[in-house]
Amino acid sequence: MGYDTVAKTDPESVIDEEWGGMWFLKDELDAQELGISVLELEPDGKGMEHDETGSGQEEIYYVVEGAIDVDLTDADETVTLETDQAIRLDAEETRQIHNRGDERAKVVLVGAPL
């Protein structure tokens, strides 16, 4: 078959429901070269600080709803993204996503190559 489909909630969330949810869709879609996840963060929620130096994977974050801050630790900078805005990050850039707003944020995260 030349395609696969998935619902966001087919895999279990990897973060506590209290903070929102994060669903890794790569395996469900049988993706070989591309990672894709959906992250929903409640106000004051944050993702894990990390970089992708080991994997060499660049990432793109696209905000579907709400707003997020992407703290760029190495650059000592914060980039604020609102609905329909995106950022591309080099593998070496240390980053952490925060929802410092008053409403739930929904973000699609894409990374490649795997």
Secondary structure, 3 states (H helix, E strand, C coil): CCCCCCCCCCCCCCCCHHHEEEEECHHHHCCCCCEEEEEEECCCCECCCECCCCCCCEEEEEEEECEEEEEECCCCEEEEEECCCEEEECCCCCEEEECCCCCCEEEEEEEECC
